[in-house]
Amino acid sequence: MTVKSLHLDDQEWLDWVLGNTDPERERSMKDHLKVCSRCAQELPAYSRLRRSRQMPHWVDAPVALRKKSRSRPQVARAPVPGVHDHRMGFAPADMRGHTLVAAAEPGSLHAMLSSAEIGIVAHPPTNDPYWEIEGRVWLHEPTDAPIDIMVFHETHVIAHENTRDGEFFRIREILPRGWALEIHLPDEHTVTLQAQGS
């Protein structure tokens, strides 16, 4: 069998994306990609998948903390743009654009405001229809006041979470196109994140 005699099959690509390819097979794949234009054309898409799988993910909070956070009453109010409204779009994982560029790539946002720092990652649906939105809000002036996190579509609140300064939050929901996320800070600033192309 010569290097050019076969194309890389789906299982070989999957093993490579998941990092399960042994060094000898990886060298063989690299040699094959040098002479096979068809497989070389597929490499960028598989490379994006591999990079997105290697991105750091948030770690779950301890069970006791999650139970305690669920015991707080949650009252969702409809999103109302205010004087202190900041509108931002999610950027793709590599931070070079302004939309979620591929279904397999998470969108991320890091924003530094006058009153808070916000870090959020939105994972689009992959094997199921659920979006996973996770992140933290760090206040510059620590307070025990709750931070309201809401996912909405037009005027309908789809999901609501209360979090506190520096606490991790996660929302897992089936979301329609055009959804947005609002963060209501204790100082009455509202940050709205519009998921473009969702």
C-alpha positions, 0 to 999 in steps of 0.5 A: 500500500502506498501513501496515496492508495487510500483516503483517510476514513471517518474513524481515522479522522475521529481518532485524530480529533479526539487525540486517540491517534498513536504517534506512528499513525499520526506521522503516516497521516501527515505523509498522506496529507502531503500527497492527497489533495482531497484529504488535505482539503478536509484538514481545516474543518477537522482541525477546528473540531480538534481545537474546540475540543481542547478548549478549557471548560468550566469545572462544576461547583461542589454539590453542596454549593449547587444545592444551596444556590437552587434553594434561593427563590428565583423571580424572573422579570421581563428584559427591559432595556435601560439607561445603563444597557450594554449590548455586545455580541458573542465572539467565536472561540478564537476571538477574531470575529463577532459571531458564532462561526461554526456549529461545533465552535463555542462562542465566548465573551470576556468584557471589562465594565466599570462595575464588573468583569464578565466571562461567558462561554456558550456551547452550541448544540452538538449531539443534542438540541441543548445550548450550554451557557456558562460563566462568572461575573466578578464585581469590582465592588464586592456585595452580597446582592444577587446578579440576575442572569436571564436567557430570553427571546424577544420578551419571553424569559426562557431561563433565569439564574441567580448568581453572586459575585465570582460564583459559577453559573450554567444554563442548559436550554433548547434555544430558538434563533435570535436568543439573547442573554441579559446580566442584571448587575447590582448597580442596575447596569444591564449587559445584553449578549446577542447570540448572532447566527444561533 
